[in-house]
Amino acid sequence: MDVENNSVEPTKVEPSSDQPPTVLVNPVTGEVIPNFNTYQQKKNLAQGMMDLALVSANANQLRYVIESFTRHPYYYFSLIFISVSLVIQIAVGVGLIMNSRYDVNDKREICKANKINDMVTIGIFLITLVNVLISAFGVAPQVN
């Protein structure tokens, strides 16, 4: 029997009351095929938590810059960069939510998920770049 030429579809193992959820098993090797949706959801959750931490840090920086209007030498630069960073972070958060809705095991949906994932990656790069500029112009109190 030539295994390489036969197209063998993975079989689903249905859960019983004491089994974990449905898993895919390769009938040739008997190995469990990992569910990539679980990986994608965990990755999106981790990215979302990091985005949330950065949003709170930027909100704190924005509060400080607004409070120090007269004393802050780069008030407008900081205000613009922090605002841009917050807007991009909101867009990345929406992208993460949209990306987690796709089933990456479905060949029709994986292309859409990849495009959104690419846009999220670009957004994260832009957030990093803007936050470097925020650090360059500094929001620390000025020493007199």
C-alpha positions in Angstrom: 0.0 0.0 0.0 1.5 3.3 -1.1 0.7 5.8 1.7 2.2 8.9 0.0 -0.2 8.7 -3.0 -3.3 8.1 -1.0 -5.0 11.3 0.3 -6.0 10.5 3.8 -8.2 13.0 5.6 -7.8 13.4 9.4 -10.5 11.8 11.4 -12.3 13.6 14.2 -12.5 12.0 17.5 -15.8 13.0 19.1 -15.7 13.7 22.8 -17.6 11.6 25.3 -18.8 13.0 28.6 -15.4 12.4 30.2 -13.2 13.3 27.2 -11.7 16.7 26.2 -13.2 18.5 23.1 -13.0 17.2 19.6 -9.4 16.6 18.3 -8.1 15.7 14.9 -6.1 12.5 14.6 -3.9 11.6 11.6 -5.2 8.0 10.7 -1.8 7.0 9.3 0.4 7.9 12.2 -2.1 8.2 14.9 -0.7 11.6 16.0 -3.0 14.3 17.2 -3.1 17.3 14.8 -2.8 20.5 16.8 -5.7 23.0 16.6 -4.3 26.2 15.3 -7.3 28.2 16.4 -6.3 27.6 20.0 -2.8 28.9 19.2 -4.2 32.0 17.4 -6.6 32.8 20.3 -3.9 32.6 22.9 -1.6 34.7 20.7 -4.3 37.3 20.3 -5.0 37.3 24.0 -1.3 37.9 24.8 -1.1 40.7 22.2 -4.2 42.2 23.6 -2.9 42.2 27.2 0.3 43.9 26.0 -1.7 46.4 24.1 -3.9 47.1 27.1 -0.8 47.7 29.3 0.6 50.1 26.7 -2.7 51.9 26.5 -2.7 52.5 30.2 0.9 53.7 30.1 0.1 56.1 27.3 -3.0 57.4 29.0 -0.9 58.1 32.1 1.6 60.0 29.9 -1.2 61.9 28.3 -2.6 62.9 31.7 0.9 64.2 32.7 1.4 66.1 29.5 -2.0 67.8 29.8 -1.3 68.7 33.4 2.1 70.2 32.6 0.9 72.4 29.7 3.0 75.5 30.8 6.1 73.5 32.0 6.5 70.9 29.3 9.0 72.0 26.5 7.6 69.5 23.9 3.9 69.8 24.9 2.5 69.6 21.3 4.9 67.0 20.1 4.1 64.7 23.0 0.4 65.4 22.8 0.3 64.5 19.1 2.5 61.4 19.4 0.6 60.0 22.4 -2.7 60.6 20.7 -1.5 58.9 17.5 -0.2 55.9 19.6 -3.5 55.6 21.3 -5.5 55.7 18.0 -3.2 53.0 16.5 -3.5 50.9 19.6 -7.3 51.0 19.4 -7.1 50.0 15.7 -4.8 47.1 16.6 -7.2 46.0 19.3 -10.1 46.0 16.8 -7.8 44.0 14.4 -7.1 41.4 17.1 -10.8 41.0 17.8 -11.5 40.6 14.1 -8.7 38.1 13.7 -9.8 35.9 16.5 -13.2 35.4 14.7 -11.7 33.5 11.8 -11.2 29.7 11.7 -7.6 29.3 10.5 -8.2 25.6 9.8 -10.7 26.7 7.0 -8.7 27.4 3.8 -11.2 30.1 2.8 -10.8 32.1 6.0 -7.0 31.7 6.5 -6.3 34.3 3.8 -8.5 36.9 5.5 -6.9 36.0 8.9 -3.4 36.4 7.4 -4.2 39.8 5.9 -5.6 41.1 9.3 -2.6 39.5 11.1 -0.2 41.4 8.7 -2.1 44.7 9.4 -1.9 44.1 13.2 1.9 43.4 12.9 2.3 46.7 10.9 0.2 48.5 13.6 2.4 47.1 16.4 5.5 48.3 14.5 4.0 51.8 14.2 3.1 51.8 17.8 6.6 50.9 18.7 8.0 53.6 16.5 5.7 56.3 17.9 6.5 55.3 21.4 10.2 55.6 20.7 9.5 59.2 19.6 7.4 59.8 22.7 10.4 58.6 24.8 12.7 60.9 22.8 10.7 63.9 23.5 10.2 62.8 27.1 7.3 63.2 29.5 9.5 63.2 32.6 9.4 66.3 34.8 11.9 69.0 33.9 14.7 69.7 36.5 15.0 73.4 37.2 
